[in-house]
Amino acid sequence: MTKTVRCELCPNGCILENEQHSRCRTRMNKDGKLCSIVYGKPCAVHVDPIEKKPFFHFLPGTTAFSIATAGCVLSCKFCQNWQISQAKPEDTDTYDLPPEKVVKAAIRYESKSITYTYTEPTVFYEYMYDTAVLAKKSGIRNTMHSCGYINEKPLRKLSKYLSAADIDLKSFTEDFYNRICGGSLKPVLHSLAVLREEGIWLEVTNLVIPTLNDNIKTIGEMSRWMVKNLGADVPLHFSRFFPNYKLNNLPPTPVGTLTDARKAAMDAGLKFVYIGNIRHEAESTFCPHCKKLLIERIGYFVKRDNIVNGKCKFCGTPIPGVWS
Amino acid sequence: MKRREFLRILLLGSIFGLFGKKVKAGEKKENANGLKEAMFWRRLDNE
């Protein structure tokens, strides 16, 4: 009898002989059984402001107990966390933190949510899922920051326990996903639509990289796709690129490119478009109706919050998000 | 969030890194134990 298995978690669809590891490095075929080698063994554990994820319309000013294991389903040349995302789990120092300990720690540190983040949470799916089930029972929300490179069935199963997701939409071209990330755009768009359909609070992040994905026309197309398929209320975060990993040859994103991208997205109809990784007034939330300042942010710090019961304090316009 | 609360979060954020007990990469007996059966996979017996 053959011991070959096929992983059906993400679009990579790894076919593994006995003792072989998956492309994400976190799963292996052990005697004809696919196993996770990172369950309960995070390499990064932090208490972060929820704004760091970034979530700007989800429990602002609260903390998120944040965990990650090594590994990733993609291999982005610009990865900001490549030291752990592109590492083998056995090459990283890890904590012994099974799901029940994660939930207990989140309660102890008074975090309103647990975020699966830093690397790609899909690679520690079983760990994330079991933790999410326990957390929900304890009244703690679950959120993830993901590249959205996951198959529909596992995503829908996880969605029952998720409150919010921030998805990296890294570009709007297949060419970028193929050449720069070692993946494909189509499954990411599908995941975004699935999350929207499942009623998960959704925010989208786009890292703008000079010369690679900073074409304003393409950014406009991406924004129009978002308005049509996800709705105008979904916040979009344009994040500033800094030279890193295999893209040390490129300069940081010019501020003008970020403001042009923001204008293109707002012209396309998106109501909440932010600029991140830089101090800028577009870090703050403005009412789409009366244009007044609603949430004033300085980096991850919320200085002022003028949203009362989910509405603009000045004109009463409902502001989409999860506020309590 | 008040400034004091924000500073508290920054402090909490580093607590795990400073005091959390980590298993060093070199001390691991990977694959010997601690494996968890994965979800979403199948055998290719009949293909």
Contacts between the chains, C-beta under 8 A, distances in Angstrom:
chain1	res1	chain2	res2	distance
A	1	B	45	6.2
A	2	B	43	7.5
A	2	B	44	6.4
A	2	B	45	5.8
A	3	B	43	7.8
A	4	B	43	7.1
A	4	B	44	4.5
A	5	B	41	5.4
A	5	B	42	6.8
A	5	B	43	5.5
A	5	B	44	6.6
A	6	B	41	6.4
A	6	B	42	5.7
A	6	B	43	8.0
A	6	B	44	5.7
A	7	B	38	7.1
A	7	B	40	7.1
A	7	B	41	5.0
A	8	B	40	4.5
A	8	B	41	5.7
A	8	B	42	6.5
A	9	B	38	7.4
A	9	B	39	7.4
A	9	B	40	4.6
A	9	B	41	7.4
A	15	B	44	6.9
A	27	B	38	5.5
A	27	B	41	8.0
A	28	B	31	7.0
A	28	B	35	7.8
A	30	B	31	7.2
A	30	B	35	6.0
A	32	B	43	6.4
A	33	B	37	6.0
A	34	B	37	7.3
A	34	B	38	4.2
A	34	B	41	3.8
A	35	B	35	4.1
A	35	B	36	6.2
A	35	B	37	5.8
A	35	B	38	5.7
A	36	B	35	7.1
A	36	B	36	4.6
A	36	B	37	7.7
A	36	B	38	5.0
A	37	B	30	6.5
A	37	B	31	6.6
A	37	B	34	7.6
A	37	B	35	6.1
A	39	B	34	7.0
A	39	B	35	7.6
A	39	B	36	3.6
A	40	B	34	7.3
A	40	B	36	7.7
A	41	B	23	7.6
A	41	B	34	7.1
A	45	B	16	4.3
A	45	B	17	7.8
A	45	B	20	6.2
A	46	B	13	4.7
A	46	B	14	7.7
A	46	B	16	6.2
A	46	B	17	7.2
A	47	B	9	6.1
A	47	B	12	4.1
A	47	B	13	4.6
A	47	B	15	7.4
A	47	B	16	7.5
A	48	B	9	7.4
A	48	B	13	5.8
A	49	B	1	7.6
A	49	B	6	7.1
A	49	B	9	5.7
A	60	B	1	7.8
A	61	B	1	3.6
A	61	B	5	7.8
A	62	B	1	8.0
A	63	B	9	5.2
A	63	B	12	7.2
A	89	B	30	7.2
A	90	B	25	6.5
A	90	B	28	5.7
A	90	B	30	4.2
A	91	B	25	5.2
A	92	B	25	5.8
A	93	B	22	4.3
A	93	B	23	6.5
A	93	B	24	5.3
A	93	B	25	5.5
A	94	B	22	6.4
A	94	B	23	5.2
A	94	B	25	8.0
A	94	B	28	7.7
A	95	B	16	7.4
A	95	B	20	5.4
A	95	B	21	7.0
A	95	B	22	5.8
A	95	B	23	7.5
A	96	B	21	7.2
A	96	B	23	6.4
A	109	B	12	5.5
A	125	B	38	7.7
A	125	B	39	6.4
A	125	B	40	7.5
A	126	B	36	5.5
A	126	B	38	6.2
A	126	B	39	5.7
A	127	B	36	7.6
A	129	B	39	7.2
A	151	B	40	7.1
A	153	B	40	6.7
A	154	B	39	6.9
A	154	B	40	5.1
A	157	B	39	8.0
A	300	B	6	7.7
A	301	B	1	6.8
A	301	B	3	7.4
A	301	B	6	5.1
A	302	B	1	4.7
